[in-house]
């Protein structure tokens, strides 16, 4: 028989359709690491009652700063998820009724700010990240010529003249073997004629442990940094970053030689539900239909824009 302490609140959020769960629990909630990882795999499974997701954030909001732990859908842990932090940060802002909060994940602090909603009613946040790091060591073939950035999760980025989704998938799979800890692989294509002076770019990321997702928050800021490194574009310039799942913006604040990324974008709730420790449904699913409808309008406009600019992509 299920007891009350077995039931947890599960919220599905998305940032540019990169769906990430937020769960008010800590890794110690489960009796073992194996049980936790099995729970993660079960709720993130796209055939599950949850509809699946691209990962899950566990969090503890009880302290002065919330603590968070991120897991990929295959059950592996990761230091950070940019789009997940957008959704989780928005939930904590709502929970505490504040405009700014600090969330600690992977041993680092992330500051999330409430931002104005779009005219369509899409909730927005602004996320400040710790300084990123470029890795100038030689990269293994076939990643020669890529830019390696740690956000702190590892990324390798190529600025391309023409986007090829099959090639991105191929390289994404190779990264698991080419790098000791794996790596997220991104392609960035300018959407303007003048290379190095773009106002908008397209970014698509193959994420370690998740594969091809509609968007990757850390991939957006890593790619934004790589773009300035390759082209010389002022890092502080706010750059619109489009992806398969929506639109975000990114800039880099340079202080004392360190590069601090800033990510802006939606933080949308899809539904709220209850789940038990085994990953089974433990209560009704409450859909946020108004938020989903508002975002659908923006998503349709983004898809049309990408097609007009010759970007051929698909939601996984």
C-alpha positions as CSV (number, residue, x, y, z in Angstrom):
1,X,0.0,0.0,0.0
2,X,1.4,3.4,-1.0
3,X,2.0,5.9,1.9
4,X,1.9,9.7,1.6
5,X,5.7,10.0,1.7
6,X,6.0,7.9,-1.4
7,X,4.1,10.4,-3.5
8,X,6.0,13.3,-5.1
9,X,5.1,16.3,-7.2
10,X,6.3,16.0,-10.8
11,X,6.2,19.0,-13.1
12,X,7.0,18.8,-16.8
13,X,8.5,22.0,-18.2
14,X,10.1,22.9,-21.4
15,X,12.6,25.5,-22.7
16,X,12.2,25.7,-26.5
17,X,10.5,22.3,-26.4
18,X,13.4,20.7,-24.7
19,X,11.2,18.9,-22.1
20,X,12.7,18.5,-18.6
21,X,10.9,17.3,-15.5
22,X,11.3,19.0,-12.1
23,X,10.8,16.8,-9.1
24,X,10.7,18.0,-5.5
25,X,13.0,15.3,-4.2
26,X,16.7,14.6,-3.6
27,X,18.9,11.6,-4.7
28,X,18.7,10.4,-1.0
29,X,14.9,9.8,-1.5
30,X,15.7,6.5,-3.1
31,X,17.2,3.5,-1.3
32,X,20.0,3.2,-3.9
33,X,21.6,4.8,-6.9
34,X,20.3,1.9,-9.0
35,X,16.7,2.6,-7.8
36,X,17.1,6.3,-8.6
37,X,18.4,5.6,-12.1
38,X,15.7,3.1,-12.8
39,X,13.1,5.7,-11.8
40,X,14.7,8.3,-14.1
41,X,14.7,5.9,-17.0
42,X,11.1,5.0,-16.4
43,X,9.6,8.5,-16.1
44,X,11.7,9.8,-19.0
45,X,10.7,7.0,-21.3
46,X,8.7,8.4,-24.2
47,X,6.3,5.4,-24.1
48,X,5.6,6.0,-20.4
49,X,2.4,7.5,-18.9
50,X,4.4,10.7,-18.4
51,X,5.0,11.1,-22.2
52,X,8.7,11.1,-21.4
53,X,11.3,13.9,-21.4
54,X,14.8,14.9,-22.2
55,X,15.9,14.7,-18.6
56,X,14.9,15.4,-15.0
57,X,16.0,17.9,-12.3
58,X,15.6,16.8,-8.7
59,X,15.6,19.7,-6.3
60,X,15.4,20.7,-2.7
61,X,14.0,24.2,-2.2
62,X,14.3,24.3,1.6
63,X,17.6,26.2,2.0
64,X,18.5,29.8,1.3
65,X,19.5,28.7,-2.2
66,X,17.8,25.7,-3.8
67,X,19.9,22.6,-4.5
68,X,19.4,20.7,-7.7
69,X,20.7,17.4,-9.4
70,X,20.3,16.7,-13.1
71,X,19.9,13.3,-14.7
72,X,19.8,12.4,-18.4
73,X,17.0,10.2,-19.7
74,X,19.3,7.2,-19.7
75,X,19.8,7.6,-15.9
76,X,23.3,9.1,-16.1
77,X,24.0,12.3,-14.2
78,X,25.2,15.6,-15.6
79,X,26.5,18.8,-14.2
80,X,23.9,21.1,-15.6
81,X,21.0,21.5,-18.0
82,X,20.4,25.0,-19.3
83,X,16.8,24.6,-20.5
84,X,16.0,22.5,-17.4
85,X,17.4,25.3,-15.2
86,X,15.1,27.7,-17.0
87,X,12.0,25.7,-16.0
88,X,13.2,24.8,-12.5
89,X,14.2,28.4,-11.9
90,X,10.8,29.6,-12.9
91,X,9.1,27.1,-10.6
92,X,11.3,28.3,-7.6
93,X,10.6,31.9,-8.4
94,X,6.8,31.1,-8.4
95,X,7.2,29.0,-5.2
96,X,8.9,31.8,-3.3
97,X,7.2,34.8,-5.0
98,X,10.5,36.4,-5.8
99,X,12.1,37.9,-8.9
100,X,15.6,36.5,-8.5
101,X,16.8,33.2,-7.1
102,X,20.1,31.3,-7.0
103,X,20.1,27.5,-7.7
104,X,23.1,25.3,-7.1
105,X,23.7,22.4,-9.5
106,X,26.8,20.4,-10.1
107,X,28.7,22.4,-7.5
108,X,28.0,25.7,-9.2
109,X,25.6,28.6,-8.7
110,X,23.1,29.7,-11.3
111,X,21.1,32.9,-11.0
112,X,17.6,33.0,-12.5
113,X,15.6,36.2,-13.0
114,X,11.9,36.6,-13.8
115,X,11.5,38.3,-17.2
116,X,8.5,39.9,-18.9
117,X,6.2,37.4,-20.6
118,X,5.8,37.7,-24.4
119,X,2.6,39.4,-25.8
120,X,1.3,35.8,-26.4
121,X,1.6,35.1,-22.7
122,X,4.7,32.9,-22.8
123,X,6.6,33.0,-19.5
124,X,10.2,34.1,-19.8
125,X,13.3,33.9,-17.6
126,X,16.9,35.2,-17.8
127,X,19.6,32.8,-16.6
128,X,23.1,33.9,-15.5
129,X,25.7,31.1,-15.7
130,X,29.1,30.7,-14.0
131,X,32.1,31.4,-16.3
132,X,32.6,28.9,-19.1
133,X,35.9,27.5,-20.1
134,X,37.5,27.0,-23.6
135,X,39.5,23.8,-24.0
136,X,42.3,24.6,-26.4
137,X,43.8,21.2,-26.3
138,X,43.8,19.3,-29.6
139,X,40.6,17.5,-30.5
140,X,40.4,14.0,-31.8
141,X,39.4,13.3,-35.4
142,X,36.8,13.9,-36.7
143,X,36.4,16.9,-34.5
144,X,39.5,18.9,-35.6
145,X,38.5,22.5,-36.3
146,X,35.6,22.4,-33.7
147,X,35.7,24.7,-30.6
148,X,35.6,22.9,-27.3
149,X,33.7,24.7,-24.5
150,X,32.8,23.6,-20.9
151,X,29.7,25.1,-19.5
152,X,30.7,23.1,-17.3
153,X,29.3,20.1,-19.2
154,X,31.5,19.5,-22.3
155,X,30.6,20.8,-25.7
156,X,32.2,20.7,-29.1
157,X,30.8,23.2,-31.7
158,X,31.3,23.7,-35.4
159,X,30.3,26.9,-37.2
160,X,28.9,25.6,-40.5
161,X,28.0,27.1,-43.8
162,X,25.1,24.7,-44.3
163,X,23.3,22.6,-41.7
164,X,23.3,18.8,-42.1
165,X,21.2,16.9,-39.5
166,X,22.4,13.4,-40.6
167,X,26.0,14.6,-40.1
168,X,25.3,16.1,-36.7
169,X,23.7,12.8,-35.6
170,X,26.7,10.8,-36.9
171,X,29.2,13.0,-35.0
172,X,27.0,13.0,-31.9
173,X,27.2,9.3,-31.7
174,X,30.9,9.3,-32.3
175,X,31.5,11.7,-29.5
176,X,30.7,9.0,-26.9
177,X,33.8,7.1,-28.0
178,X,36.0,10.1,-29.0
179,X,35.8,11.8,-25.5
180,X,36.4,10.1,-22.2
181,X,33.3,11.6,-20.7
182,X,31.4,12.1,-23.9
183,X,30.5,15.5,-25.3
184,X,27.5,17.4,-26.6
185,X,28.0,18.2,-30.3
186,X,26.5,21.3,-31.9
187,X,26.3,22.9,-35.3
188,X,25.8,26.6,-35.6
189,X,24.8,28.3,-38.9
190,X,24.5,32.1,-39.3
191,X,21.1,33.2,-40.6
192,X,22.5,36.4,-42.1
193,X,24.5,37.0,-45.2
194,X,27.4,38.7,-43.5
195,X,29.4,36.1,-41.7
196,X,30.6,37.3,-38.3
197,X,28.0,40.1,-38.1
198,X,24.9,37.9,-37.6
199,X,21.9,39.1,-35.6
200,X,20.5,35.6,-35.6
201,X,21.9,32.1,-35.8
202,X,20.6,28.6,-35.8
203,X,22.0,26.0,-33.3
204,X,21.2,22.3,-33.1
205,X,22.7,20.0,-30.5
206,X,23.2,16.2,-30.2
207,X,23.3,15.8,-26.4
208,X,25.2,13.0,-24.6
209,X,22.8,10.7,-22.9
210,X,19.8,12.1,-24.7
211,X,20.5,12.4,-28.4
212,X,19.0,14.9,-30.7
213,X,16.7,17.3,-28.8
214,X,14.6,20.3,-29.9
215,X,16.9,22.6,-28.0
216,X,19.9,22.5,-25.6
217,X,20.3,25.5,-23.2
218,X,24.0,24.8,-22.4
219,X,24.5,24.2,-26.1
220,X,23.1,27.6,-26.9
221,X,25.5,29.4,-24.7
222,X,28.5,27.2,-25.6
223,X,27.7,27.9,-29.3
224,X,27.3,31.6,-28.6
225,X,30.8,31.7,-27.0
226,X,32.3,29.6,-29.8
227,X,30.8,31.9,-32.4
228,X,32.6,34.9,-31.0
229,X,35.8,32.9,-30.6
230,X,35.7,31.9,-34.3
231,X,34.3,35.1,-35.9
232,X,35.4,37.9,-33.5
233,X,31.9,39.0,-32.9
234,X,31.6,41.1,-29.7
235,X,30.7,38.6,-27.0
236,X,28.5,41.1,-25.2
237,X,26.3,41.4,-28.2
238,X,22.8,39.9,-27.6
239,X,22.4,37.2,-30.3
240,X,19.0,35.6,-31.1
241,X,19.5,31.9,-31.2
242,X,16.9,29.8,-33.1
243,X,16.6,26.1,-32.7
244,X,14.2,23.3,-33.8
245,X,12.1,23.9,-30.7
246,X,11.9,27.7,-30.4
247,X,13.8,30.9,-30.0
248,X,16.2,32.1,-27.2
249,X,18.8,34.8,-26.9
250,X,22.4,34.6,-25.5
251,X,25.2,37.0,-24.7
252,X,28.5,36.8,-22.9
253,X,29.7,39.2,-20.2
254,X,33.5,39.4,-20.1
255,X,34.8,40.3,-16.6
256,X,38.5,40.0,-15.7
257,X,39.1,37.8,-18.7
258,X,36.4,35.3,-17.8
259,X,33.3,34.7,-20.0
260,X,30.0,34.7,-18.1
261,X,27.0,33.5,-20.3
262,X,23.5,34.9,-20.1
263,X,20.6,32.9,-21.5
264,X,17.1,34.3,-22.1
265,X,14.1,32.3,-23.1
266,X,10.8,30.7,-22.3
267,X,10.1,28.6,-19.2
268,X,6.8,26.8,-19.9
269,X,4.9,24.4,-17.7
270,X,3.3,21.5,-19.6
271,X,1.6,19.7,-16.7
272,X,1.7,18.9,-13.0
273,X,1.3,15.4,-11.8
274,X,2.0,13.0,-8.9
275,X,4.4,10.1,-9.1
276,X,5.6,7.4,-6.7
277,X,9.1,6.1,-6.0
278,X,8.8,3.5,-8.7
279,X,7.8,6.0,-11.4
280,X,4.1,5.1,-11.4
281,X,1.3,7.6,-11.7
282,X,0.0,8.5,-8.2
283,X,-2.6,11.1,-9.0
284,X,-4.2,13.2,-11.7
285,X,-2.3,15.0,-14.5
286,X,-3.1,18.7,-14.6
287,X,-2.3,20.2,-18.0
288,X,-1.4,23.9,-18.4
289,X,-3.4,24.2,-21.6
290,X,-3.1,28.0,-21.7
291,X,0.7,28.0,-21.5
292,X,0.9,25.3,-24.2
293,X,-1.4,27.2,-26.5
294,X,0.6,30.4,-26.1
295,X,3.8,28.7,-26.9
296,X,2.4,26.9,-29.9
297,X,1.9,30.3,-31.6
298,X,5.6,31.2,-31.1
299,X,6.7,27.7,-32.2
300,X,4.8,27.9,-35.5
301,X,6.3,31.3,-36.3
302,X,9.8,30.0,-35.6
303,X,9.3,26.9,-37.8
304,X,8.1,29.1,-40.7
305,X,11.2,31.4,-40.2
306,X,13.6,28.5,-40.4
307,X,12.0,27.0,-43.5
308,X,12.3,30.4,-45.2
309,X,16.0,30.4,-44.4
310,X,16.6,26.9,-45.7
311,X,17.0,25.1,-42.4
312,X,15.6,21.5,-42.7
313,X,15.2,19.9,-39.3
314,X,12.7,17.8,-37.4
315,X,11.7,17.3,-33.8
316,X,13.1,14.0,-32.6
